[in-house]
């Protein structure tokens, strides 16, 4: 959680260079979800291998759980007003979430390949 919060704040700072443009919530939420997805998809299979044999599907399941949470948060925070302005943030956030999640799935499968069944 700490890594996700730090990622969200870092994304907001990098995007706005400490000059708030009013898009803080969208940028922080996207960074939080992307970094949180990466960390969860890496840690969940690793923690599972400590106690049980883990199948190759475990990282994919972790990623799907994160995607479900991201869909829910996107639906709850869907902008009611100007979609032209907000749609770029939604697209970039989803590209980051999908990219970070896929990289985490590949890394977790590569790093845990000898432990996975």
JOHU-V355603 format. One line per field, one symbol per residue. ss: DSSP state (a for helix, b for strand, c for the rest). phi: phi as a letter, one per 40 degrees, with the letter a starting at -180 (. if undefined). burial: I if it has 9 or more other C-alpha atoms within 8 Angstrom, else O. A space follows every 50 residues. Layout:
ss = ???
phi = ???
burial = ???
This chain:
ss = caaaaaaaaaaaaaaacccccccaaaaaaaaaaaaaaaaaaaaaaaaaaa accbcccaaaaaaaaaaaaaaaaaaaccccccaaaaaaaaaaaaaaaaaa aaaaaaaaaaaccccbc
phi = .ccccccccccccccbfgbcbgbdcccccccccccccdcccccccccccc bbcbcccdcccccccccccccccccccdccbccccccccccccccccccc cccccccccccbccccc
burial = OOIIIIIIIIIIIOOIOOOOOOOIOIIIIIIIIIIIIIIIIIOIIIOIIO OOIIOIOIIIOIIOOIIOOIOOOIOOOOOOOOOOOIOOIIOIIIOIIIOI IIIIIOIIIOOIIOOIO
